[in-house]
Amino acid sequence: WATLRIQRGQNEQPTLPSQSANGIIEKDDGSMEEKIRQLRRSHPDNLAGGDFTLCDAFYFCKKGIENIVEDQVTQRFTSEELASWNLLTRTNNNFRYISVRLTIIWGLGVFIRYCILLPLRITLAVIGLSWLVIGTTLVGLLPSSNVKNWLSDLVHITCYRICARALSATIRYHNKENRPKKGGICVANHTSPIDIVILANDGCYAMVGQVHGGLMGVIQRSMVRSCPHVWFERAEMKDRHAVAKRLKEHIADKTKLPILIFPEGTCINNTSVMMFKKGSFEIGGTIYPVAIKKLQCKIGDGEDAVHFANRVKSAIAQQGGLVDLSWDGGLKRERVKESFKEEQQKMYSSMIVG
């Protein structure tokens, strides 16, 4: 009812912003040559005449402004727009007053969320994390055996399921016959820090990550006592060969849990999949891509790690209904490489010179 009321309010009040389908501005995907040819309609010379025309600069100005307003990288780190009202935000764009009844329902939603549900969720999260630390520490005292492995899996799954209840998560798993097997590597698109909780509700994984201090360090040290997770020191993480060696040793032991890796290296807003780092695909073994649905991939004959990573990324994007992007998620924190700029310059130069 609230969603329909908002839509009706948008029709009655033209000043209300309309919701975009995907939050991205419409861009013309024509080639550089086509666009510059249109700009030169009144110019008598051919594009391949070897001459520079001042109007060519408008093409690059237009592309630059489009990317400043809404580029493909930055938009992947903003909150995904909701298709319907969720009792908290009145619209998916900006707040606009629509009616008294809608305001009352919105206020009731805020009260229920923050005064009733939030304390319950925090309590469940504390119980889940406490059980993880205590349970894994006790299991870690047992000698290595099948009983210890079974108890470790039971503690981990129980903890993750309690934490999932704290998040009010409803999870559906597809193609369970393709679950990652021991000695394999599970790679997934990274949508939020709770991805581990969501995936581990259906099976246990060996985590890979950097050693931390504080509460996270306590959790890591307790987990590794009962299960062979792969934690690296800060200096060791920078050594690709040392990381690869540790991971190869892990997957060589078919009794150890499958490794869970997020090759994007950063969280994306669940609208797309960005470039996968090739390191995970140089280790060897069977790769199990996960995009809620799970597939099974093996590196092809003569296929290098880069092509293998791109093929797995495409499979995840296709199964998850996500946009397959070639951009590196690291651009969120780094400057654009000079090679990207030089590539555009070379395209324009070759077009002009012919």
Summary of the structure (lengths in Angstrom):
residues: 354
radius of gyration: 25.5
end to end distance: 60.5
largest distance: 84.4
contacts: 959
relative contact order: 0.11
helix: 51%
strand: 8%
